[in-house]
Amino acid sequence: MINWEETPAAIWRRRKGRLRGVTNLDPVQLESLVGIDRQIEQLVYNTERFLNGLPANNALLWGARGTGKSALVKALLNQYKEAGLRLIQVDKDDLIDLPDIVDEIQEQPFRYIIFCDDLSFESGESSYKPLKSILEGSIEQPPMNILLYATSNRRHLVPEQRQDNLETQVSVTEIHYGDAVEEKISLSDRFGLWVSFHSISLDGYLAIVDSYFKEFPGDRQRLHEEARLFAMTRGSRSGRTAKQFYNFYTDNLY
C-alpha cells in the first residue's frame, strides 16, 4: 500500500497489479513554463477549485507535440502537493484497470489527479470504454476526490474516418451525426475542460531557449542562430526542442 502522506505520486504497474510510489519527481515548476500563460491560468483555476472542494472538470490538454502539456501537469503537482494534491499516472493500455485504481483511492483524504499522457485510440480499439465510464456513465457518481487530466495530440482522441460521416445528416439548422461519429465525440465530450496548445513561432521558441540560458555570457545572437538550426534539423520548434538544444549544447556554448 502507498503511504500517501509521504508519497505525492504513483504509477500503475499492470503486470504486478499495484501502484508504485514515486518520490523522485520531475522538478519542473509553473514559473519555468514559457509561452503558455493562458493554459497555465486555465488549469491552475480548475485545480484550485478541485483542491477547495468546489466543482471542477476533468481536463483534456490537446494540441501540438512538445508544447508543454505534460510539463504543465507535472508542474501542478509540484505546486500543490503540500496542499494535498496527489497524482497517479496510468498508461493508455492499462485503462482497463481504472475502476480498480479508483476503488483503492476514493476513500483517501487526498485529492487525486489520474494522469493519462499521450492519450489517443486507433480505429477499432475499445480500451477507452472504461475511461468513459469513470468520467461519466456509470450508475455510481464519480468520486469527489478524483479528476482525470489527459494529454493528446488529438482533440477527439479517436480518429474520425471519412466513412464515419456518411450517415451524418443536416436537417434545417441542426446536424445529426451518425452513430460512429457520436461514439467518438462522446469520449472527448466527457472532459469538461479543453485546453488547447498550438505550434509556437520562432520568437516563442527563442524565448524558451533564453529561459534555459539565463546566465549565458556569450553572443546571444549566435546562441539564437544555433538554436534555430537545431530546430530545423529536428523539424520542430517547441519547448521540448528547446530543452533538447540546451541539453546538447550547454557545454559547447559556454
C-alpha contacts under 8 A as a table, 3 or more apart, distances in Angstrom:
res1	aa1	res2	aa2	distance
1	M	19	L	7.76
2	I	7	T	7.11
2	I	19	L	7.26
2	I	20	R	7.57
2	I	21	G	6.36
3	N	6	E	5.81
3	N	7	T	5.94
4	W	7	T	4.74
4	W	8	P	6.36
4	W	86	R	7.90
4	W	110	F	7.92
5	E	8	P	7.58
7	T	10	A	7.60
7	T	21	G	6.21
7	T	22	V	6.51
7	T	23	T	5.94
8	P	21	G	7.90
8	P	22	V	7.02
8	P	23	T	6.72
8	P	77	L	7.83
8	P	81	K	6.28
8	P	85	L	7.32
8	P	86	R	5.03
8	P	87	L	6.57
9	A	21	G	6.03
9	A	22	V	5.15
9	A	23	T	6.89
9	A	86	R	5.59
9	A	87	L	4.66
9	A	88	I	5.63
9	A	89	Q	7.90
10	A	19	L	5.93
10	A	20	R	5.27
10	A	21	G	4.27
10	A	22	V	5.07
10	A	87	L	6.47
10	A	88	I	4.81
10	A	89	Q	6.41
11	I	19	L	5.54
11	I	20	R	5.24
11	I	21	G	6.57
11	I	22	V	7.18
11	I	88	I	5.57
11	I	89	Q	4.85
11	I	90	V	6.30
12	W	17	G	7.55
12	W	18	R	6.04
12	W	19	L	4.51
12	W	20	R	6.28
12	W	88	I	7.18
12	W	89	Q	6.43
12	W	90	V	5.54
12	W	91	D	7.75
12	W	94	D	7.92
13	R	16	K	5.61
13	R	17	G	5.85
13	R	18	R	5.59
13	R	19	L	5.92
13	R	20	R	6.79
14	R	17	G	4.70
14	R	18	R	6.70
14	R	94	D	6.35
14	R	97	D	7.56
22	V	25	L	6.74
26	D	74	K	7.06
27	P	75	A	7.49
27	P	78	N	7.09
28	V	32	S	6.92
28	V	71	A	6.84
28	V	74	K	6.83
28	V	75	A	5.29
28	V	78	N	7.43
29	Q	32	S	5.41
29	Q	33	L	7.11
29	Q	75	A	4.74
29	Q	76	L	7.68
29	Q	78	N	6.66
29	Q	79	Q	7.06
30	L	33	L	5.56
30	L	40	I	7.60
30	L	72	L	6.89
30	L	75	A	5.31
30	L	76	L	6.98
30	L	79	Q	7.34
31	E	34	V	7.63
32	S	211	S	7.49
33	L	36	I	6.80
33	L	68	G	7.42
33	L	71	A	7.97
33	L	72	L	7.56
34	V	37	D	7.26
34	V	207	A	7.35
34	V	208	I	5.79
34	V	211	S	7.55
35	G	204	G	6.55
35	G	207	A	7.96
35	G	208	I	7.54
36	I	39	Q	5.35
36	I	40	I	6.21
36	I	68	G	7.74
36	I	197	F	7.91
37	D	40	I	5.08
37	D	41	E	6.14
38	R	41	E	5.17
38	R	42	Q	6.35
39	Q	42	Q	5.20
39	Q	43	L	6.31
39	Q	195	V	6.22
39	Q	196	S	7.36
39	Q	197	F	7.64
40	I	43	L	5.38
40	I	44	V	5.87
40	I	72	L	7.05
41	E	44	V	5.25
41	E	45	Y	6.06
42	Q	45	Y	5.37
42	Q	46	N	6.39
42	Q	195	V	7.44
43	L	46	N	5.08
43	L	47	T	5.98
43	L	59	A	7.98
43	L	195	V	7.87
44	V	47	T	5.07
44	V	48	E	5.99
44	V	76	L	7.34
45	Y	48	E	5.30
45	Y	49	R	6.33
46	N	49	R	5.27
46	N	50	F	6.35
46	N	56	A	5.67
46	N	57	N	6.78
47	T	50	F	4.97
47	T	51	L	6.24
47	T	56	A	7.29
48	E	51	L	5.03
48	E	52	N	6.14
49	R	52	N	5.10
49	R	53	G	6.35
49	R	54	L	4.95
49	R	55	P	6.54
49	R	56	A	5.94
50	F	53	G	5.32
50	F	54	L	5.57
50	F	55	P	6.48
50	F	56	A	5.33
50	F	111	R	7.62
50	F	145	N	7.83
51	L	54	L	7.49
51	L	83	A	7.55
51	L	84	G	7.46
51	L	85	L	7.12
51	L	111	R	6.47
53	G	144	M	7.82
57	N	147	L	7.13
57	N	191	F	6.75
57	N	192	G	4.96
57	N	193	L	5.80
58	N	135	L	7.55
58	N	147	L	5.37
58	N	148	L	5.00
58	N	149	Y	5.87
58	N	190	R	7.64
58	N	191	F	4.94
58	N	192	G	5.63
58	N	193	L	6.18
59	A	148	L	6.46
59	A	149	Y	4.77
59	A	150	A	6.41
59	A	191	F	5.35
59	A	192	G	6.28
59	A	193	L	4.61
59	A	194	W	5.84
59	A	195	V	7.25
60	L	149	Y	5.94
60	L	150	A	5.00
60	L	151	T	5.85
60	L	152	S	7.40
60	L	155	R	7.97
60	L	188	S	7.65
60	L	191	F	6.03
60	L	193	L	6.24
60	L	194	W	4.93
60	L	195	V	6.18
61	L	69	K	6.09
61	L	149	Y	7.47
61	L	150	A	6.06
61	L	151	T	4.61
61	L	152	S	6.34
61	L	194	W	6.05
61	L	195	V	4.76
61	L	196	S	6.02
61	L	197	F	7.30
62	W	69	K	7.46
62	W	151	T	5.61
62	W	152	S	4.73
62	W	153	N	5.27
62	W	154	R	6.01
62	W	155	R	5.65
62	W	194	W	7.31
62	W	195	V	6.31
62	W	196	S	5.22
62	W	197	F	6.08
63	G	67	T	7.88
63	G	152	S	6.64
63	G	153	N	4.76
63	G	154	R	6.48
63	G	155	R	7.17
63	G	196	S	5.63
63	G	197	F	4.57
63	G	198	H	5.68
63	G	199	S	7.97
64	A	67	T	6.19
64	A	153	N	5.89
64	A	197	F	6.01
64	A	198	H	5.36
64	A	199	S	5.62
65	R	153	N	6.44
65	R	238	S	7.61
66	G	69	K	7.45
66	G	238	S	5.31
66	G	239	G	5.71
66	G	240	R	4.80
66	G	241	T	7.23
67	T	197	F	6.43
67	T	198	H	7.21
67	T	199	S	7.06
67	T	200	I	7.77
67	T	238	S	5.46
67	T	239	G	5.39
67	T	240	R	6.86
68	G	71	A	5.02
68	G	72	L	5.93
68	G	197	F	7.98
68	G	239	G	6.40
68	G	240	R	7.55
69	K	72	L	5.40
69	K	73	V	6.83
69	K	151	T	6.27
69	K	197	F	7.41
70	S	73	V	5.33
70	S	74	K	6.41
70	S	117	D	6.80
70	S	151	T	6.71
71	A	74	K	5.14
71	A	75	A	6.01
72	L	75	A	5.03
72	L	76	L	6.22
73	V	76	L	5.15
73	V	77	L	6.67
73	V	149	Y	7.80
74	K	77	L	5.27
74	K	78	N	6.60
75	A	78	N	5.09
75	A	79	Q	6.14
76	L	79	Q	4.98
76	L	80	Y	6.10
77	L	80	Y	5.32
77	L	81	K	5.35
77	L	85	L	6.44
77	L	86	R	6.79
77	L	87	L	6.88
78	N	81	K	5.73
79	Q	82	E	7.68
80	Y	83	A	5.07
80	Y	84	G	6.75
80	Y	85	L	5.58
81	K	84	G	5.26
81	K	85	L	4.55
81	K	86	R	6.23
82	E	85	L	7.05
84	G	110	F	5.33
84	G	111	R	6.06
85	L	110	F	6.32
85	L	111	R	5.01
85	L	112	Y	5.99
85	L	113	I	7.52
86	R	110	F	6.75
86	R	111	R	5.96
86	R	112	Y	4.74
86	R	113	I	6.26
87	L	112	Y	5.49
87	L	113	I	4.81
87	L	114	I	5.87
87	L	115	F	6.78
88	I	112	Y	7.15
88	I	113	I	6.30
88	I	114	I	4.81
88	I	115	F	5.87
89	Q	114	I	5.87
89	Q	115	F	4.61
89	Q	116	C	5.99
89	Q	117	D	7.74
90	V	94	D	6.35
90	V	95	L	6.86
90	V	114	I	6.96
90	V	115	F	6.13
90	V	116	C	5.42
90	V	117	D	7.85
91	D	94	D	5.30
91	D	95	L	6.78
91	D	116	C	5.95
91	D	117	D	7.01
92	K	95	L	5.55
92	K	116	C	6.55
92	K	117	D	7.74
92	K	119	L	6.16
92	K	120	S	7.82
92	K	127	S	7.95
93	D	96	I	7.38
93	D	127	S	7.17
94	D	97	D	5.72
94	D	98	L	7.30
95	L	98	L	5.04
95	L	127	S	6.70
95	L	128	Y	7.08
95	L	130	P	6.48
95	L	131	L	6.52
96	I	99	P	7.41
96	I	127	S	6.51
96	I	130	P	5.80
96	I	131	L	7.90
97	D	100	D	5.43
97	D	101	I	6.49
98	L	101	I	5.08
98	L	102	V	6.20
98	L	130	P	6.87
98	L	131	L	7.23
98	L	134	I	7.68
99	P	102	V	5.11
99	P	103	D	6.20
99	P	130	P	7.38
99	P	134	I	7.08
100	D	103	D	5.08
100	D	104	E	6.38
101	I	104	E	5.17
101	I	105	I	6.62
102	V	105	I	5.43
102	V	106	Q	5.74
102	V	146	I	7.91
103	D	106	Q	5.75
103	D	107	E	7.95
104	E	107	E	7.48
105	I	108	Q	5.30
106	Q	143	P	6.04
106	Q	145	N	6.51
106	Q	146	I	7.17
109	P	145	N	7.92
110	F	145	N	6.84
111	R	145	N	4.72
111	R	146	I	6.11
112	Y	145	N	5.98
112	Y	146	I	4.80
112	Y	147	L	6.37
113	I	146	I	5.84
113	I	147	L	4.92
113	I	148	L	5.46
113	I	149	Y	6.48
114	I	146	I	7.15
114	I	147	L	6.20
114	I	148	L	4.70
114	I	149	Y	6.19
115	F	148	L	6.01
115	F	149	Y	5.06
115	F	150	A	5.70
116	C	119	L	6.08
116	C	148	L	7.67
116	C	149	Y	6.50
116	C	150	A	4.64
116	C	151	T	6.54
117	D	150	A	5.69
117	D	151	T	5.05
117	D	152	S	7.02
118	D	150	A	7.26
118	D	151	T	5.12
118	D	152	S	4.67
118	D	153	N	7.04
119	L	150	A	6.41
119	L	151	T	5.87
119	L	152	S	4.96
119	L	153	N	7.91
119	L	157	L	6.75
120	S	152	S	6.25
120	S	153	N	7.69
120	S	154	R	6.92
120	S	157	L	4.56
120	S	158	V	5.98
121	F	125	E	6.23
121	F	128	Y	7.44
121	F	157	L	6.07
121	F	158	V	4.94
121	F	159	P	7.22
122	E	125	E	5.71
122	E	158	V	6.08
122	E	159	P	6.42
123	S	158	V	6.84
123	S	159	P	6.49
125	E	128	Y	7.45
126	S	129	K	5.91
127	S	130	P	6.75
127	S	131	L	7.88
128	Y	131	L	5.18
128	Y	132	K	6.50
128	Y	187	L	7.95
129	K	132	K	5.08
129	K	133	S	6.41
130	P	133	S	5.11
130	P	134	I	6.34
131	L	134	I	5.22
131	L	135	L	6.16
132	K	135	L	5.19
132	K	136	E	6.04
132	K	137	G	6.43
132	K	187	L	6.05
132	K	190	R	7.21
133	S	136	E	5.33
133	S	137	G	4.57
133	S	138	S	5.13
134	I	137	G	6.90
134	I	138	S	6.77
134	I	142	P	6.56
135	L	142	P	6.96
135	L	148	L	7.63
135	L	190	R	6.15
135	L	191	F	7.54
136	E	141	Q	7.86
136	E	142	P	7.03
136	E	190	R	6.54
138	S	141	Q	6.99
142	P	146	I	7.63
143	P	146	I	5.70
144	M	147	L	7.98
152	S	155	R	7.02
152	S	157	L	6.85
153	N	157	L	7.84
154	R	157	L	5.05
154	R	158	V	7.57
154	R	159	P	7.89
155	R	188	S	7.16
156	H	159	P	7.06
156	H	184	K	6.88
156	H	185	I	5.96
156	H	187	L	7.36
156	H	188	S	5.34
157	L	184	K	7.72
157	L	187	L	7.59
157	L	188	S	6.64
158	V	184	K	5.81
158	V	185	I	7.99
159	P	184	K	7.76
160	E	164	D	6.59
160	E	181	V	6.97
160	E	184	K	7.44
161	Q	164	D	5.30
161	Q	165	N	7.37
162	R	165	N	5.77
162	R	166	L	7.37
163	Q	166	L	5.39
164	D	167	E	6.97
164	D	178	G	6.95
164	D	180	A	5.54
164	D	181	V	5.90
165	N	168	T	5.19
165	N	177	Y	7.24
165	N	178	G	6.43
165	N	180	A	7.85
165	N	181	V	6.74
166	L	178	G	7.38
167	E	177	Y	6.80
167	E	178	G	4.66
167	E	179	D	7.76
168	T	175	I	7.22
168	T	176	H	5.62
168	T	177	Y	4.33
168	T	178	G	4.76
169	Q	175	I	5.99
169	Q	176	H	5.13
169	Q	177	Y	6.43
169	Q	178	G	7.72
170	V	173	T	6.97
170	V	174	E	5.84
170	V	175	I	4.63
170	V	176	H	6.09
171	S	174	E	5.31
171	S	175	I	6.36
171	S	176	H	7.37
177	Y	181	V	6.05
177	Y	182	E	6.06
178	G	181	V	5.51
178	G	182	E	6.23
179	D	182	E	5.06
179	D	183	E	6.12
180	A	183	E	5.26
180	A	184	K	6.52
181	V	184	K	5.22
181	V	185	I	6.11
182	E	185	I	5.25
182	E	186	S	5.91
183	E	186	S	5.39
183	E	187	L	7.16
184	K	187	L	5.90
184	K	188	S	7.60
185	I	188	S	5.68
185	I	189	D	6.18
186	S	189	D	4.98
186	S	190	R	6.55
187	L	190	R	5.59
187	L	191	F	7.69
188	S	191	F	5.59
189	D	192	G	6.88
191	F	194	W	6.83
199	S	237	R	7.46
199	S	238	S	7.09
200	I	204	G	5.68
200	I	205	Y	6.34
200	I	237	R	6.56
200	I	238	S	6.39
201	S	204	G	5.05
201	S	205	Y	6.19
201	S	237	R	7.44
202	L	205	Y	5.02
202	L	206	L	6.18
202	L	228	R	7.86
202	L	237	R	7.03
203	D	206	L	5.15
203	D	207	A	6.16
204	G	207	A	5.08
204	G	208	I	6.51
205	Y	208	I	5.25
205	Y	209	V	6.39
205	Y	237	R	5.96
205	Y	238	S	6.03
205	Y	239	G	6.81
205	Y	242	A	6.89
206	L	209	V	4.82
206	L	210	D	6.12
206	L	224	H	6.48
206	L	227	A	7.38
206	L	228	R	7.86
206	L	242	A	7.86
207	A	210	D	5.05
207	A	211	S	6.38
208	I	211	S	5.03
208	I	212	Y	6.74
208	I	239	G	6.40
208	I	242	A	6.38
209	V	212	Y	5.34
209	V	213	F	6.42
209	V	224	H	7.90
209	V	227	A	7.40
209	V	242	A	5.26
209	V	243	K	7.36
209	V	245	F	7.93
209	V	246	Y	7.35
210	D	213	F	4.93
210	D	214	K	5.85
211	S	214	K	5.52
212	Y	243	K	7.35
212	Y	246	Y	6.65
213	F	216	F	5.19
213	F	246	Y	7.57
216	F	220	R	7.59
216	F	254	Y	6.78
217	P	254	Y	7.19
218	G	223	L	7.96
218	G	253	L	7.71
218	G	254	Y	6.93
219	D	222	R	5.36
219	D	223	L	6.42
220	R	223	L	4.75
220	R	224	H	6.12
221	Q	224	H	5.13
221	Q	225	E	6.26
222	R	225	E	5.03
222	R	226	E	6.19
223	L	226	E	5.20
223	L	227	A	6.16
223	L	253	L	7.51
224	H	227	A	4.96
224	H	228	R	6.02
225	E	228	R	5.03
225	E	229	L	6.22
226	E	229	L	5.20
226	E	230	F	6.10
227	A	230	F	5.02
227	A	231	A	6.23
227	A	242	A	7.44
227	A	245	F	6.55
228	R	231	A	5.19
228	R	232	M	6.32
229	L	232	M	4.98
229	L	233	T	6.40
230	F	233	T	5.27
230	F	234	R	6.42
230	F	245	F	6.73
231	A	234	R	5.03
231	A	235	G	5.97
231	A	236	S	5.50
231	A	237	R	5.55
231	A	241	T	6.52
231	A	242	A	7.90
232	M	235	G	4.98
232	M	236	S	6.67
232	M	237	R	7.89
234	R	241	T	7.58
236	S	241	T	6.81
237	R	241	T	6.10
237	R	242	A	7.54
238	S	241	T	5.11
238	S	242	A	6.31
239	G	242	A	5.02
239	G	243	K	6.30
240	R	243	K	5.20
240	R	244	Q	6.24
241	T	244	Q	5.03
241	T	245	F	6.10
242	A	245	F	5.03
242	A	246	Y	6.27
243	K	246	Y	4.99
243	K	247	N	6.19
244	Q	247	N	5.05
244	Q	248	F	6.14
245	F	248	F	5.24
245	F	249	Y	5.86
245	F	250	T	7.85
246	Y	249	Y	5.40
246	Y	250	T	5.30
247	N	250	T	6.03
248	F	251	D	7.66
249	Y	252	N	5.18
249	Y	253	L	5.99
250	T	253	L	5.51
250	T	254	Y	6.41
251	D	254	Y	5.74
